[in-house]
Amino acid sequence: MLANGVSLKEIQAWLGHSHYSTTANIYVHLEYSSKLSSAQVMSDTLQITNMQKAPESPLQETQELVHC
């Protein structure tokens, strides 16, 4: 139902759960495509971070700032 656009709150009502967390914790599972999508976002984020090279030493960073 969730994959087809039904909100979790509506699913809770259909299943008769008194607590939203019951529905979320027990019945909602990520689809494989959702896992791939979120993994790609994490990968893209980590690649951006890895591409930004940190200075080798604090002294080098200070020297670069002074020359700017």
C-alpha positions as a Python dict, from the first residue, in 0.01 Angstrom:
ca = {
    (1, 'M'): (0, 0, 0),
    (2, 'L'): (280, 240, 91),
    (3, 'A'): (455, 179, -242),
    (4, 'N'): (130, 269, -416),
    (5, 'G'): (100, 608, -247),
    (6, 'V'): (-113, 524, 55),
    (7, 'S'): (5, 716, 361),
    (8, 'L'): (129, 530, 664),
    (9, 'K'): (-149, 687, 871),
    (10, 'E'): (-410, 545, 633),
    (11, 'I'): (-243, 204, 646),
    (12, 'Q'): (-256, 222, 1025),
    (13, 'A'): (-631, 282, 1008),
    (14, 'W'): (-687, -4, 763),
    (15, 'L'): (-492, -244, 983),
    (16, 'G'): (-663, -125, 1300),
    (17, 'H'): (-347, -41, 1493),
    (18, 'S'): (-398, 198, 1782),
    (19, 'H'): (-38, 320, 1758),
    (20, 'Y'): (129, 460, 1448),
    (21, 'S'): (461, 311, 1561),
    (22, 'T'): (317, -42, 1548),
    (23, 'T'): (241, -4, 1180),
    (24, 'A'): (576, 158, 1108),
    (25, 'N'): (786, -90, 1305),
    (26, 'I'): (620, -412, 1197),
    (27, 'Y'): (467, -374, 855),
    (28, 'V'): (664, -114, 665),
    (29, 'H'): (969, -251, 488),
    (30, 'L'): (1183, -74, 233),
    (31, 'E'): (1145, -204, -115),
    (32, 'Y'): (1460, -311, -292),
    (33, 'S'): (1443, -12, -528),
    (34, 'S'): (1414, 224, -229),
    (35, 'K'): (1724, 67, -77),
    (36, 'L'): (1914, 117, -402),
    (37, 'S'): (1800, 477, -425),
    (38, 'S'): (1903, 562, -70),
    (39, 'A'): (2234, 379, -114),
    (40, 'Q'): (2305, 587, -425),
    (41, 'V'): (2236, 910, -233),
    (42, 'M'): (2476, 800, 43),
    (43, 'S'): (2738, 702, -214),
    (44, 'D'): (2708, 1035, -395),
    (45, 'T'): (2738, 1223, -66),
    (46, 'L'): (3045, 1028, 42),
    (47, 'Q'): (3215, 1077, -295),
    (48, 'I'): (3172, 1454, -268),
    (49, 'T'): (3322, 1447, 81),
    (50, 'N'): (3612, 1227, -30),
    (51, 'M'): (3691, 1455, -324),
    (52, 'Q'): (3758, 1749, -91),
    (53, 'K'): (4117, 1687, 9),
    (54, 'A'): (4205, 1793, 360),
    (55, 'P'): (4531, 1981, 415),
    (56, 'E'): (4820, 1758, 512),
    (57, 'S'): (4900, 1971, 814),
    (58, 'P'): (4749, 2269, 1000),
    (59, 'L'): (5058, 2470, 901),
    (60, 'Q'): (4989, 2414, 531),
    (61, 'E'): (4631, 2539, 576),
    (62, 'T'): (4754, 2850, 759),
    (63, 'Q'): (5008, 2925, 485),
    (64, 'E'): (4740, 2889, 217),
    (65, 'L'): (4510, 3129, 402),
    (66, 'V'): (4787, 3386, 438),
    (67, 'H'): (4865, 3382, 66),
    (68, 'C'): (4501, 3441, -33),
}
